[in-house]
Amino acid sequence: MLKKFNKIHIVGIGGISLSAIAIILKNQGFEITGTDTHLSAMTKMLEDKYKIKIKKNHSAKDVTNCDALVYTSAIGENDKDFMLAKKLGKNVFSRAQILGMISEGKQTISVSGSHGKTTASAMIAYMLSTTGLSPTAHIGGIVENFGSNVLFGESDIFVTEACEYKDSFLQLKNNISIVLNLSPDHLDYFKTFENYIASFEKFVKNTKNNGVFITNYDDANCKNLKFSNTMTFAINSKADVTAQNIQMFENGKFMFDAFYLGRKMGRVKLGIMGWHNIYNALASICVGIKYQVPFEKIQLALETFKGVERRNQIILENKNLLILHDYAHHPDEIKSTLRAYKNLGGKLITIFQPHTFTRTRDLFGEFISSFDESDEVWLLPIYPAREKPIKDITSYNLAKSLKKHGKKVKYFSNFEKCRQSINLTPQEKTVYAILGAGDIVELCKDL
């Protein structure tokens, strides 16, 4: 269907996912223009490197001249470009729809789950690229090994992060469907956890008849998902691919023996920190097995994989100080991340920017217990994303509840006040964990 278009205009082009789609479409020969409410380093890169014309907020000329408009779910229906395209009768597609079109006819590997999608999809794409299988990949973050959120390959293998929000991932028809884990999220759209799981059930059913479903058997909710050809991975449960004899060897990084159908394949040493990344590695090993990749090449790829920006990213390190930034914004992600950072030793101070009012409201109780590993918690105002404020749902009220839970808590009304409180020359070893999926990355600048 894409072939019938020439000029495509993208609203919200600076977003990490849509920017990757813009690059892929540009590489395929389409003429791309875009708008965004915020001109950023990403939009500058798109202009400088890929010669994509981008305007702030609105471009009536580009909408009028385009054959199709693509938009992100983050925009409202009152967006000027969106409304004009509708008025002019243009072809209008969501980000999910256009990603589905890009993947048509490809060997699509879709990586889904409540957490870890970006890292796992990047890890899989990198592994396949180092073994000569030459995939194309659409990743929701800048992959350190690629220096980009896009990888271009010569084969028909297409690796993509599959987002469940608003059932987006149901646009994909998969050769390999992966579900890493399941816990309540995006309840502003799904309303109940049962609806959330039902969406993943549909995603699994979208796997092609000759395809395979790969999932985590340590996760009870994943275990209930069914497909005729299923491959499983686990640490604590019986599964096709397992990690045994796990050891931490440095800075929160782990190594383990990988087993397939009860037979030891070899020892795996991960290049990135975090217990949760053992699961991402096991999912990658499953994909490698399906593509008959020699285990020695899988080992090398997992050891040399450098991770994704804003995932356990080192911002500053000196004698007694380590500042790390991670995208963690769900209680389960926060727990996993802080568990890894606690292993680094020293005093652990978490600086957190909650992401969206609805998530903060729906998971308020879970947030209270998610910081247990941290010695102190510093809170910043909620990042609204696409949402309007909800009465009494504030970081200040979250701070009060954390204090009742026994935590030492500080609340800062802006980044600058928080930045001024960060001790860059502590007398004792101190780890600052800067967490959040919003613009908290700005806090990391000039430290």
C-alpha positions in Angstrom: 0.0 0.0 0.0 2.9 2.4 0.7 4.0 2.2 -2.9 1.2 4.4 -4.1 2.4 7.4 -2.0 5.3 9.7 -2.8 5.2 12.6 -0.3 4.6 11.7 3.4 4.2 14.3 6.1 4.8 13.2 9.7 3.3 15.0 12.8 5.4 14.5 15.9 8.5 13.6 13.8 10.9 14.2 16.7 9.6 11.3 18.7 12.0 8.4 19.0 9.7 5.9 17.2 8.4 8.3 14.5 11.9 9.6 13.8 13.0 6.0 13.1 10.0 5.5 10.8 10.9 8.8 9.0 14.5 7.6 8.4 13.2 4.2 7.1 10.8 5.8 4.7 13.4 8.4 3.5 15.8 5.5 2.9 13.1 3.8 0.8 12.8 6.8 -1.5 9.8 8.7 -0.1 9.8 12.5 0.2 9.4 13.2 3.9 8.4 16.4 5.7 7.5 16.9 9.4 6.4 19.0 12.2 6.8 18.9 16.0 5.9 21.0 18.9 9.5 20.9 20.1 12.5 21.2 17.8 15.2 19.0 19.4 18.6 17.3 18.8 16.6 14.6 17.0 14.8 16.9 14.6 18.2 18.7 13.9 19.7 15.3 13.1 16.9 14.5 10.8 17.4 17.8 9.0 21.2 17.7 8.8 21.8 14.0 8.1 18.7 13.0 6.2 17.7 16.4 4.6 14.1 16.2 6.0 12.4 19.5 6.2 10.9 20.1 9.6 8.8 23.0 10.9 7.7 23.8 14.4 4.0 23.2 15.3 2.3 23.5 11.9 3.0 23.5 8.1 -0.1 24.0 6.0 2.0 23.9 2.8 3.5 20.5 3.6 0.1 19.0 4.6 -1.5 20.4 1.4 1.3 18.9 -0.8 1.5 15.5 0.9 0.0 12.2 -0.3 -0.4 10.9 3.2 0.0 12.1 6.8 1.3 10.0 9.7 0.7 11.0 13.3 1.6 9.9 16.8 -1.0 9.0 19.4 0.6 11.7 21.6 -1.1 14.5 19.5 -4.6 15.6 20.1 -7.3 15.7 17.4 -7.1 19.5 17.5 -3.6 19.4 16.0 -3.6 21.8 13.1 -1.8 19.5 10.7 -4.1 16.6 11.6 -7.3 18.7 11.2 -6.2 20.1 7.9 -5.3 16.7 6.5 -8.7 15.4 7.5 -10.4 18.5 5.9 -8.5 18.0 2.7 -9.3 14.3 2.5 -5.7 13.2 2.8 -4.8 9.6 3.6 -4.2 9.7 7.4 -2.4 6.9 9.2 -1.3 6.3 12.8 2.2 5.5 13.7 1.1 1.9 14.2 -0.6 1.6 10.8 2.5 2.9 8.9 4.8 0.6 10.9 2.5 -2.3 9.9 2.8 -1.2 6.2 6.6 -1.0 6.5 6.7 -4.6 7.9 4.5 -6.1 5.2 6.2 -8.9 3.3 9.1 -9.0 5.8 10.2 -11.7 8.2 8.9 -9.6 11.2 10.3 -10.1 14.7 8.1 -8.1 17.1 9.3 -7.6 20.6 6.5 -6.8 23.1 5.9 -6.7 26.8 5.3 -4.3 29.6 9.1 -3.7 30.1 12.3 -4.2 28.3 11.1 -3.9 24.7 13.7 -1.4 23.6 16.7 -3.1 25.0 15.6 -6.6 23.9 14.8 -5.5 20.3 18.1 -3.7 20.1 19.9 -6.7 21.5 18.2 -9.1 19.0 18.9 -6.7 16.1 22.6 -6.4 17.0 23.0 -10.1 17.5 21.5 -10.8 14.0 23.5 -8.1 12.4 26.8 -9.4 13.8 26.1 -12.9 12.5 25.6 -11.8 8.8 21.8 -12.1 8.8 21.6 -8.3 8.0 18.3 -7.3 9.5 16.6 -3.9 9.3 15.5 -2.7 12.7 13.2 0.0 14.2 14.2 0.6 17.8 12.6 2.9 20.4 16.0 4.3 21.5 19.4 5.2 20.3 21.4 1.9 20.2 25.0 2.5 21.3 26.4 -0.1 18.9 24.6 1.6 15.9 24.6 5.2 17.0 21.0 5.3 15.8 17.5 4.1 16.4 17.5 2.5 13.0 19.5 -0.3 11.4 19.4 -0.9 7.7 20.0 -4.4 6.4 20.0 -6.3 3.1 17.8 -9.2 4.1 14.0 -9.3 4.6 14.3 -9.7 8.4 12.6 -6.8 10.2 13.1 -6.3 13.9 10.7 -3.9 15.7 9.7 -2.9 19.1 6.0 -3.6 19.4 4.1 -1.1 21.6 0.8 -2.2 23.1 -0.6 1.3 23.8 -3.9 1.8 22.1 -3.5 -1.7 20.6 -0.8 -0.4 18.3 1.0 -3.7 18.0 -2.0 -5.4 16.5 -1.1 -3.8 13.1 1.9 -6.2 12.9 1.8 -9.7 11.4 4.7 -11.5 13.0 7.0 -14.4 12.1 8.3 -14.3 15.6 6.2 -12.7 18.4 7.9 -12.1 21.7 6.3 -11.2 25.0 8.9 -10.4 27.7 6.6 -9.9 30.7 3.2 -8.6 31.6 2.2 -6.2 34.4 -0.5 -3.5 34.6 0.2 -0.4 32.4 -1.5 2.1 30.2 -4.7 1.7 32.2 -5.8 5.1 30.9 -6.6 3.2 27.7 -7.1 -0.4 28.7 -9.1 0.4 31.9 -8.4 -3.1 33.4 -5.5 -5.5 33.6 -7.8 -8.1 32.0 -8.3 -5.9 29.0 -4.5 -5.4 28.8 -3.8 -9.1 28.8 -6.6 -9.6 26.2 -4.7 -7.3 23.9 -1.6 -9.4 24.2 -3.6 -12.5 23.5 -4.6 -10.9 20.2 -1.0 -9.9 19.5 0.1 -13.6 19.9 -2.7 -14.7 17.6 -1.4 -12.4 15.0 1.7 -14.6 14.7 1.8 -16.2 11.2 0.8 -19.9 11.0 4.4 -21.0 10.4 5.8 -18.6 13.0 6.8 -18.9 16.6 5.8 -17.3 19.9 8.6 -16.7 22.4 7.8 -15.9 26.0 8.9 -15.8 29.6 7.8 -18.8 31.7 8.8 -17.1 34.9 5.9 -14.7 34.3 2.6 -16.3 35.3 0.6 -14.0 32.9 2.9 -14.8 30.0 2.6 -18.5 30.8 -1.1 -18.3 30.1 -0.7 -17.0 26.6 -1.1 -19.8 24.1 0.1 -20.4 20.5 0.6 -23.7 18.6 4.4 -23.2 18.2 5.7 -21.7 21.5 9.3 -21.4 22.7 9.9 -20.5 26.3 12.7 -19.0 28.4 13.2 -18.7 32.2 15.5 -18.4 35.1 13.4 -20.1 37.8 11.0 -22.3 35.8 11.3 -25.2 33.5 11.6 -23.8 30.0 13.2 -24.4 26.6 16.0 -21.9 27.2 17.2 -21.3 30.8 19.9 -19.4 32.7 21.7 -21.3 35.4 24.7 -20.7 37.7 24.2 -16.9 37.6 27.0 -14.7 39.0 27.6 -11.0 39.1 31.1 -10.2 37.9 31.3 -6.4 37.9 29.2 -3.2 38.2 25.9 -5.1 38.3 26.7 -7.1 35.2 25.9 -10.8 35.2 27.1 -14.0 33.6 25.3 -17.4 33.4 25.3 -20.8 31.8 22.7 -21.0 29.0 20.8 -24.3 28.6 18.7 -25.4 25.6 16.3 -28.3 26.1 18.4 -29.4 29.2 21.7 -29.3 27.3 24.4 -26.7 28.3 25.3 -24.5 25.4 27.9 -22.4 27.1 28.6 -19.5 29.4 27.2 -16.1 28.6 28.7 -12.8 29.8 26.6 -9.7 29.4 28.0 -6.4 28.4 25.3 -4.4 30.2 24.2 -4.3 33.8 21.0 -5.5 35.4 19.4 -8.8 36.4 16.4 -8.0 34.1 18.8 -8.1 31.1 19.3 -11.8 31.7 15.7 -12.2 30.5 16.4 -10.0 27.5 19.5 -12.1 26.7 17.4 -15.4 27.0 14.9 -14.0 24.5 17.7 -13.1 22.2 19.2 -16.6 22.5 15.8 -18.0 21.5 15.8 -15.9 18.3 19.3 -17.0 17.6 18.4 -20.6 17.9 15.4 -20.2 15.5 17.8 -18.6 13.0 20.4 -21.4 13.6 23.0 -18.9 14.7 26.1 -20.6 16.1 26.2 -20.2 19.9 29.7 -18.8 19.8 28.4 -15.8 17.8 25.5 -15.3 20.1 27.9 -15.3 23.1 30.1 -12.6 21.4 27.1 -10.5 20.5 25.7 -10.5 24.0 29.1 -9.7 25.5 29.8 -6.8 23.1 26.2 -5.3 23.1 26.6 -1.8 24.7 22.9 -1.1 25.4 20.6 1.8 24.5 20.8 5.5 25.5 18.8 6.3 28.6 19.0 2.7 29.7 21.6 2.4 32.6 23.5 5.3 30.9 26.5 6.6 32.8 26.3 10.4 33.0 29.2 11.1 35.3 31.7 9.0 37.2 34.6 10.0 39.5 36.2 8.9 42.7 33.1 8.7 45.0 30.4 9.5 42.5 28.4 7.7 40.0 25.4 9.3 38.2 23.3 7.0 36.0 20.2 7.7 33.9 17.5 5.1 33.1 14.2 5.3 31.3 12.4 3.4 34.1 9.0 4.8 34.7 6.9 1.9 35.8 7.1 0.5 39.4 8.4 -2.9 38.1 11.1 -1.2 36.0 12.1 1.0 39.0 12.5 -2.0 41.2 14.6 -3.9 38.7 16.8 -0.8 38.0 17.4 0.0 41.7 18.2 -3.6 42.4 21.0 -3.4 39.9 22.2 -0.1 41.3 22.2 -1.2 44.9 24.8 -3.8 43.9 27.2 -1.0 43.0 27.6 -0.2 46.7 27.5 3.2 48.4 24.5 5.5 49.2 21.8 5.2 46.6 19.7 8.4 45.9 16.9 8.1 43.3 15.7 11.1 41.4 12.4 10.4 39.8 10.1 12.2 37.4 6.7 10.3 37.3 5.4 9.8 33.7 1.8 10.8 33.1 -0.9 11.6 35.6 -3.0 8.5 34.8 -0.1 6.1 35.4 0.8 7.8 38.7 -2.9 7.5 39.7 -3.4 3.9 38.6 -0.2 2.6 40.1 0.1 4.9 43.1 0.4 2.1 45.6 2.9 0.2 43.6 5.1 3.3 43.3 5.2 3.6 47.1 7.0 0.2 47.4 9.1 0.5 44.2 11.8 2.6 45.9 12.6 0.3 48.8 16.2 -0.3 47.6 16.9 3.4 47.6 18.3 5.3 50.6 16.7 8.6 49.5 14.1 9.5 46.9 13.9 12.9 45.3 10.8 13.7 43.3 10.2 16.1 40.4 6.8 17.2 39.0 4.9 14.7 36.9 5.7 14.8 33.2 2.3 15.1 31.6 3.0 13.9 28.0 -0.4 13.9 26.3 -2.4 14.4 29.5 -4.1 17.1 31.6 -3.6 17.3 35.4 -5.8 15.1 37.6 -6.9 16.5 41.0 -4.7 15.4 43.9 -2.4 13.4 41.6 0.9 15.1 42.2 4.5 14.3 42.9 4.2 16.3 46.1 1.4 13.9 47.3 3.5 11.0 46.2 6.3 12.4 48.3 4.1 12.6 51.4 3.0 9.0 51.0 6.6 7.8 50.6 7.5 9.6 53.8 4.7 7.7 55.6 6.2 4.5 54.1 9.5 5.4 55.9 11.5 6.9 53.1 13.7 9.9 53.3 12.1 12.1 50.6 12.7 15.5 49.0 10.5 17.3 46.5 11.8 19.8 44.0 9.5 22.0 41.9 12.0 22.2 39.0 15.2 20.7 37.5 17.4 23.6 38.5 16.6 23.3 42.2 17.2 19.6 42.1 20.5 20.0 40.1 21.8 22.4 42.8 21.3 19.8 45.4 23.3 17.1 43.7 26.6 16.7 45.4 29.3 16.3 42.8 32.1 15.8 45.4 30.6 13.4 48.1 32.8 12.2 50.9 31.3 8.7 50.7 30.5 6.7 47.6 27.2 7.9 46.3 25.1 6.7 43.3 22.5 8.9 41.9 19.8 7.1 39.8 18.0 9.6 37.6 14.8 7.8 36.5 12.0 8.7 34.1 10.7 8.6 30.5 10.0 12.3 30.2 12.3 15.3 29.8 14.2 14.4 33.0 17.2 13.7 30.6 17.6 17.5 30.6 18.6 17.3 34.3 21.6 15.2 33.2 23.0 18.1 31.2 25.8 20.2 32.6 26.4 18.0 35.6 
